[in-house]
Amino acid sequence: MSTQFESALREQAQFAAMNLAALDLCLSLDQSHPEEGKLTPEAIGLAYASVARLMPYLLVEALDLETAAAHRLEV
């Protein structure tokens, strides 16, 4: 049975994973079409910063959620 804490962690992990996948796709497209130059270094930096804020949720998801819930890890 999932607790609200576990459900919230799972939601945040899914959101983080989607953002990471989107960033990877954007960077791949930018590298494959450099002549278009759609992504500026600033935009790439902001995207990485956004994903970096979500990384703790991915790490918690990678852990055993039962242990995470028991210890109420701060993310």
C-alpha positions as CSV (number, residue, x, y, z in Angstrom):
1,M,0.0,0.0,0.0
2,S,1.4,3.4,-1.0
3,T,1.5,6.3,1.4
4,Q,0.9,9.8,0.3
5,F,4.6,10.4,0.8
6,E,5.5,7.6,-1.6
7,S,2.9,8.7,-4.1
8,A,4.3,12.2,-4.1
9,L,7.8,10.9,-4.5
10,R,6.8,8.8,-7.5
11,E,5.0,11.8,-9.1
12,Q,8.0,14.0,-8.7
13,A,10.3,11.3,-10.0
14,Q,8.2,10.8,-13.1
15,F,8.1,14.6,-13.7
16,A,11.9,14.7,-13.3
17,A,12.4,11.8,-15.7
18,M,10.2,13.5,-18.3
19,N,12.2,16.7,-17.9
20,L,15.5,14.9,-18.3
21,A,14.2,13.1,-21.4
22,A,13.0,16.4,-22.9
23,L,16.4,18.0,-22.2
24,D,18.2,15.1,-23.8
25,L,16.0,15.3,-26.9
26,C,16.5,19.1,-27.2
27,L,20.2,18.7,-26.9
28,S,20.3,15.9,-29.5
29,L,18.2,18.0,-31.9
30,D,20.4,21.0,-31.3
31,Q,23.6,19.0,-32.0
32,S,22.2,17.4,-35.1
33,H,21.1,20.8,-36.6
34,P,23.8,23.2,-35.4
35,E,23.3,25.5,-38.3
36,E,19.9,26.5,-36.9
37,G,21.3,27.4,-33.6
38,K,18.0,27.3,-31.7
39,L,19.5,26.6,-28.3
40,T,21.7,29.3,-26.8
41,P,24.2,28.5,-24.1
42,E,21.9,30.4,-21.7
43,A,18.9,28.2,-22.6
44,I,21.0,25.0,-22.2
45,G,22.2,26.3,-18.8
46,L,18.7,27.0,-17.6
47,A,17.5,23.6,-18.8
48,Y,20.3,21.9,-16.9
49,A,19.6,23.9,-13.8
50,S,15.9,22.9,-14.0
51,V,16.8,19.3,-14.2
52,A,19.4,19.6,-11.5
53,R,16.7,20.8,-9.1
54,L,14.7,17.6,-9.9
55,M,17.6,15.1,-9.5
56,P,17.0,14.4,-5.8
57,Y,13.6,13.0,-6.7
58,L,15.1,10.7,-9.2
59,L,17.7,9.5,-6.6
60,V,14.9,8.9,-4.1
61,E,13.0,6.9,-6.7
62,A,16.0,4.8,-7.3
63,L,16.2,3.9,-3.6
64,D,13.8,1.5,-2.0
65,L,10.7,3.7,-1.4
66,E,9.8,1.8,1.7
67,T,13.1,2.8,3.2
68,A,12.8,6.3,2.0
69,A,9.3,6.6,3.5
70,A,10.5,5.1,6.8
71,H,13.3,7.6,7.1
72,R,11.4,10.5,5.6
73,L,14.3,11.6,3.5
74,E,14.4,15.3,2.8
75,V,14.7,16.0,-0.9
